[in-house]
Amino acid sequence: MRGLLGRHGEAGSAARAVASATSRISGRALRALALLVVCGPLNILLATSTAGAQDLEPRAYANTPVGLNFLLSGYVYQEGDIATDPALPLEDAEVRAHSALLAYARSFGLLGKSAKVDVILPYSWVSGSARFLGEPNQRKIDGFADPRFRLSVNFYGAPALSLEHFAGYEQDVILGVSFQFAAPLGQYDPDKLVNVGSNRWAFKPEIGISKAIGPLILELAPSIVFYTDNDDFLGGKVREQDPLYAIQAHAVYRFAEALWGALDGTYYGGGKTTIDGVENDDRQSNTRVGATLALSVTRHNSIKLYVSKGASTRIGGDFLTTGLAWQLRWGGGL
């Protein structure tokens, strides 16, 4: 009898040990999933702008487990003083733009730091009227906008971690950098003012700073956009543009493991243009404010809603944007 009880006791002890180990593994897996939900979504806002100075993009430098793939599709509606080239000085605009977007990103490790590469392909339908340098213009056009390509690396506070090891990660301060460029591959008609593409290259280096305070994350992201010349502007004119500088600020709050929201703001200025050597009085000095809400529906699917509006405008940029995005993620042991 004692032998039987002993064997039963050993079996019970073994069962409890297995249950405890399973519980620890499950706990780590659940925590990894929760952190992935909170920290890992691909943050690409839909926009027709090829330059990106008007972007409001919270969580752009959040740490993400390596080896994950992200596929994003979405829709955005814009109304007001819209220009697919954000430096065009349009006035009295009554412009509407519908845009669809497809994007892909992958997270990976670079010299032990978390990194991400993404590709964004937008398609836009634009219609409306506006005044350009005092002249009335009307336009209705659709086509692919200039695609964007970006590499971002977090060089402090966000090491490259597998999903399993990511379970023990806690954010404090993250410092990161990114480099994005837009290629002149979108629809462009040199005889028209408003186009979906811009017929020039745009290069955008950016620095990202993120600080976590409990469920609150505060972010700053200064950037500058450099442009090549458009040598076929309005019938063969050469259009040059000064750099457009910007700074984004975000207050991100985690409401639950699968839900976070953000208040967003940006200021962008500069970007004065010159056409055939003649300078225009079109230096920008604009601000935008917005809000973002992201929900993870399952561990593989999430949705994002966002809205933004011009708060103060010197020239251009006074428009309303609303958007919806769906994201699928896979790989990396998820």
C-alpha positions as CSV (number, residue, x, y, z in Angstrom):
1,M,0.0,0.0,0.0
2,R,2.8,2.4,0.9
3,G,4.5,1.5,-2.3
4,L,1.4,2.3,-4.3
5,L,0.9,5.5,-2.4
6,G,4.5,6.4,-3.0
7,R,4.2,5.8,-6.7
8,H,1.0,7.8,-6.8
9,G,2.7,10.6,-4.8
10,E,5.6,10.6,-7.3
11,A,3.1,10.6,-10.2
12,G,1.2,13.5,-8.6
13,S,4.4,15.4,-8.0
14,A,5.4,14.9,-11.6
15,A,2.0,16.0,-12.9
16,R,2.2,19.1,-10.8
17,A,5.7,19.8,-12.1
18,V,4.5,19.4,-15.7
19,A,1.5,21.6,-15.0
20,S,3.7,24.2,-13.5
21,A,6.1,24.2,-16.4
22,T,3.2,24.3,-18.9
23,S,1.8,27.2,-16.9
24,R,5.1,29.1,-17.1
25,I,5.4,28.4,-20.9
26,S,1.8,29.4,-21.5
27,G,2.4,32.6,-19.4
28,R,5.4,33.5,-21.4
29,A,3.6,32.8,-24.7
30,L,0.6,34.9,-23.6
31,R,2.9,37.7,-22.5
32,A,4.8,37.6,-25.7
33,L,1.5,37.8,-27.6
34,A,0.4,40.6,-25.4
35,L,3.6,42.5,-26.0
36,L,3.4,41.8,-29.7
37,V,-0.1,43.2,-29.8
38,V,0.9,46.3,-28.0
39,C,4.3,46.9,-29.5
40,G,4.5,45.1,-32.7
41,P,1.9,46.4,-35.3
42,L,3.3,47.8,-38.5
43,N,2.7,51.6,-38.3
44,I,2.1,52.9,-41.8
45,L,-0.5,55.6,-42.2
46,L,-2.2,55.9,-45.5
47,A,-1.5,59.1,-47.3
48,T,-1.3,60.5,-50.9
49,S,1.7,62.6,-50.0
50,T,5.0,61.2,-51.4
51,A,7.1,63.4,-49.2
52,G,5.8,62.2,-45.8
53,A,6.3,65.5,-44.0
54,Q,2.6,65.6,-43.2
55,D,2.6,62.1,-41.7
56,L,1.2,61.3,-38.2
57,E,2.6,57.9,-37.3
58,P,2.6,56.8,-33.7
59,R,4.6,53.7,-32.6
60,A,6.9,53.9,-35.6
61,Y,9.9,53.0,-33.5
62,A,8.3,50.4,-31.2
63,N,10.4,47.2,-30.6
64,T,9.1,44.2,-32.6
65,P,10.2,40.5,-32.4
66,V,12.5,39.6,-35.3
67,G,11.3,37.4,-38.2
68,L,7.7,38.8,-38.4
69,N,6.0,39.7,-41.6
70,F,3.3,42.3,-41.9
71,L,0.8,42.8,-44.8
72,L,-1.3,45.9,-44.6
73,S,-4.2,47.2,-46.8
74,G,-6.3,50.2,-46.2
75,Y,-8.4,53.1,-47.4
76,V,-8.2,56.8,-46.7
77,Y,-10.4,59.8,-47.6
78,Q,-9.0,63.3,-47.7
79,E,-10.9,66.5,-48.3
80,G,-9.8,70.2,-48.4
81,D,-6.6,71.8,-49.5
82,I,-5.0,68.6,-50.6
83,A,-1.9,68.2,-52.9
84,T,-0.4,64.9,-53.8
85,D,2.8,66.9,-53.8
86,P,2.6,68.6,-50.4
87,A,4.6,71.6,-51.4
88,L,2.2,72.8,-54.1
89,P,0.8,76.1,-52.9
90,L,-2.9,75.4,-53.7
91,E,-5.5,78.0,-52.5
92,D,-9.3,77.9,-52.3
93,A,-9.1,74.2,-52.8
94,E,-12.2,72.0,-53.0
95,V,-10.4,68.7,-53.5
96,R,-11.3,65.2,-52.6
97,A,-9.0,62.2,-52.7
98,H,-9.8,58.5,-52.2
99,S,-6.7,56.3,-51.7
100,A,-6.1,52.6,-51.4
101,L,-2.8,51.2,-50.1
102,L,-1.0,48.0,-50.0
103,A,2.2,47.6,-47.8
104,Y,4.6,44.9,-46.7
105,A,7.1,45.0,-43.9
106,R,9.5,42.6,-42.2
107,S,11.3,42.9,-38.9
108,F,14.8,41.6,-38.5
109,G,18.0,42.0,-36.4
110,L,20.8,44.3,-37.6
111,L,24.0,44.1,-35.5
112,G,22.0,43.0,-32.6
113,K,19.4,45.8,-32.9
114,S,15.8,45.6,-33.9
115,A,15.2,46.8,-37.5
116,K,12.4,46.9,-40.0
117,V,12.1,47.3,-43.8
118,D,8.8,48.3,-45.4
119,V,7.4,49.0,-48.9
120,I,4.3,51.1,-49.5
121,L,2.3,51.2,-52.7
122,P,-0.6,53.7,-52.9
123,Y,-3.3,54.2,-55.6
124,S,-5.4,57.4,-55.5
125,W,-8.4,58.9,-57.1
126,V,-8.3,62.8,-57.0
127,S,-10.9,65.3,-58.1
128,G,-11.8,68.9,-57.5
129,S,-10.6,72.5,-58.1
130,A,-8.1,74.9,-56.7
131,R,-6.2,78.1,-57.5
132,F,-2.4,77.9,-58.1
133,L,-0.6,81.2,-57.9
134,G,-3.9,82.9,-58.6
135,E,-4.9,80.8,-61.6
136,P,-8.0,78.5,-61.4
137,N,-7.4,74.8,-62.0
138,Q,-9.7,71.7,-62.2
139,R,-8.6,68.1,-62.3
140,K,-9.9,64.6,-62.1
141,I,-7.3,61.8,-62.2
142,D,-6.5,58.4,-60.8
143,G,-3.4,56.2,-60.8
144,F,-0.6,54.8,-58.7
145,A,1.2,57.3,-56.5
146,D,5.0,57.2,-55.9
147,P,5.9,54.1,-53.9
148,R,7.8,54.5,-50.7
149,F,10.6,52.4,-49.3
150,R,11.9,52.6,-45.7
151,L,14.6,51.1,-43.5
152,S,14.4,51.8,-39.7
153,V,16.8,50.7,-37.0
154,N,16.4,51.1,-33.2
155,F,20.0,51.6,-32.0
156,Y,19.3,52.0,-28.3
157,G,16.7,50.4,-26.0
158,A,15.2,47.9,-28.4
159,P,17.5,44.9,-28.9
160,A,16.7,42.3,-31.6
161,L,14.7,39.5,-29.8
162,S,12.9,36.4,-30.9
163,L,9.3,36.1,-29.9
164,E,10.2,33.8,-27.1
165,H,12.7,36.1,-25.6
166,F,10.6,39.2,-26.3
167,A,8.3,38.0,-23.4
168,G,10.7,39.5,-20.9
169,Y,11.3,42.8,-22.7
170,E,10.1,46.0,-21.0
171,Q,10.4,49.3,-22.8
172,D,12.1,52.3,-21.2
173,V,13.8,54.7,-23.7
174,I,14.1,53.9,-27.4
175,L,16.3,55.8,-29.8
176,G,16.0,55.0,-33.5
177,V,16.6,56.2,-37.0
178,S,15.0,55.6,-40.3
179,F,15.6,56.5,-44.0
180,Q,12.7,56.6,-46.4
181,F,12.6,57.5,-50.1
182,A,9.9,57.9,-52.6
183,A,10.6,56.9,-56.2
184,P,9.1,58.9,-59.2
185,L,7.1,55.9,-60.6
186,G,3.5,57.3,-60.0
187,Q,1.1,58.7,-62.6
188,Y,2.4,62.1,-63.9
189,D,1.2,64.4,-66.7
190,P,3.7,67.3,-67.2
191,D,0.9,69.5,-68.7
192,K,-1.2,69.3,-65.5
193,L,-0.7,70.9,-62.1
194,V,-2.3,68.3,-59.9
195,N,-1.0,64.7,-60.4
196,V,-0.9,61.6,-58.3
197,G,2.9,61.2,-58.8
198,S,5.5,63.9,-58.4
199,N,8.1,63.2,-61.1
200,R,11.0,63.5,-58.7
201,W,12.8,61.7,-55.9
202,A,12.2,62.5,-52.2
203,F,14.5,61.4,-49.4
204,K,13.5,61.5,-45.7
205,P,15.9,60.8,-42.9
206,E,14.3,60.8,-39.4
207,I,15.2,60.3,-35.7
208,G,12.7,58.7,-33.3
209,I,12.7,59.1,-29.5
210,S,10.3,57.1,-27.4
211,K,9.9,57.0,-23.6
212,A,7.6,54.6,-21.7
213,I,6.0,55.7,-18.4
214,G,3.8,52.8,-17.3
215,P,1.0,52.5,-19.9
216,L,1.8,55.9,-21.4
217,I,4.5,56.3,-24.2
218,L,5.7,59.7,-25.2
219,E,7.3,60.1,-28.7
220,L,9.1,62.7,-30.8
221,A,10.3,62.3,-34.3
222,P,12.1,65.1,-36.1
223,S,12.8,64.7,-39.8
224,I,13.7,66.5,-43.0
225,V,12.8,65.8,-46.6
226,F,15.1,66.5,-49.5
227,Y,13.9,66.7,-53.1
228,T,15.5,66.3,-56.5
229,D,14.4,68.7,-59.2
230,N,11.3,68.2,-61.3
231,D,12.6,69.0,-64.8
232,D,9.3,68.6,-66.6
233,F,6.9,70.8,-64.6
234,L,4.0,72.4,-66.4
235,G,5.3,72.1,-69.9
236,G,9.0,71.6,-69.4
237,K,9.8,74.1,-66.6
238,V,12.3,73.2,-63.9
239,R,10.9,73.2,-60.4
240,E,13.3,73.1,-57.5
241,Q,12.3,72.9,-53.8
242,D,14.0,73.6,-50.5
243,P,14.0,70.9,-47.9
244,L,10.8,70.4,-45.9
245,Y,11.5,69.9,-42.2
246,A,9.0,68.4,-39.6
247,I,8.6,67.2,-36.1
248,Q,6.0,64.7,-34.9
249,A,4.8,64.3,-31.3
250,H,2.6,61.5,-30.0
251,A,1.1,60.5,-26.6
252,V,0.3,56.8,-26.8
253,Y,-1.8,55.1,-24.1
254,R,-2.4,51.3,-23.7
255,F,-6.0,50.8,-22.6
256,A,-5.8,47.0,-22.6
257,E,-3.4,44.3,-23.8
258,A,-5.0,44.4,-27.3
259,L,-6.0,48.1,-27.5
260,W,-4.0,51.3,-27.7
261,G,-4.8,54.9,-28.7
262,A,-2.8,58.0,-29.5
263,L,-3.1,61.7,-29.7
264,D,-0.9,63.0,-32.6
265,G,0.5,66.3,-33.7
266,T,3.1,67.5,-36.3
267,Y,4.6,70.8,-37.4
268,Y,6.3,71.1,-40.8
269,G,7.9,74.1,-42.5
270,G,10.2,75.2,-45.2
271,G,9.8,73.8,-48.7
272,K,10.0,77.1,-50.7
273,T,9.9,76.4,-54.4
274,T,11.7,77.9,-57.4
275,I,10.4,77.6,-61.0
276,D,12.9,78.4,-63.8
277,G,15.0,80.4,-61.3
278,V,12.1,82.5,-60.0
279,E,11.4,82.0,-56.3
280,N,7.8,81.6,-55.1
281,D,6.3,83.0,-51.9
282,D,5.2,79.5,-50.8
283,R,7.2,78.7,-47.7
284,Q,5.2,76.4,-45.5
285,S,4.6,76.7,-41.8
286,N,1.8,74.3,-40.9
287,T,0.6,72.2,-38.0
288,R,-1.7,69.1,-37.9
289,V,-3.4,67.3,-35.1
290,G,-5.0,63.9,-35.0
291,A,-5.9,60.7,-33.2
292,T,-5.2,57.0,-33.7
293,L,-6.9,53.9,-32.3
294,A,-5.6,50.3,-32.9
295,L,-7.2,47.0,-31.9
296,S,-5.8,43.5,-32.2
297,V,-8.7,41.3,-33.2
298,T,-6.6,38.1,-33.1
299,R,-2.9,37.4,-32.8
300,H,-2.6,37.5,-36.6
301,N,-5.1,40.4,-37.4
302,S,-5.5,43.9,-36.2
303,I,-7.3,47.1,-37.4
304,K,-6.5,50.8,-37.1
305,L,-8.6,53.9,-37.3
306,Y,-7.2,57.4,-37.5
307,V,-8.2,61.0,-38.2
308,S,-6.2,64.2,-38.6
309,K,-6.9,67.8,-39.5
310,G,-5.0,71.0,-40.2
311,A,-4.7,73.1,-37.1
312,S,-2.8,76.1,-38.5
313,T,-1.8,76.7,-42.1
314,R,0.4,79.3,-43.8
315,I,-0.1,77.8,-47.3
316,G,-1.4,74.4,-48.3
317,G,-2.1,71.5,-46.0
318,D,-5.5,72.5,-44.6
319,F,-7.4,69.3,-45.1
320,L,-9.2,66.5,-43.2
321,T,-8.0,62.9,-43.3
322,T,-9.8,59.8,-42.1
323,G,-8.6,56.3,-42.7
324,L,-9.0,52.6,-41.9
325,A,-6.3,49.9,-42.1
326,W,-6.3,46.2,-41.7
327,Q,-3.1,44.3,-40.9
328,L,-2.1,40.6,-41.1
329,R,1.1,39.4,-39.4
330,W,2.8,36.0,-39.5
331,G,6.1,34.3,-39.1
332,G,8.7,34.5,-36.3
333,G,7.1,31.8,-34.3
334,L,3.8,33.6,-34.0
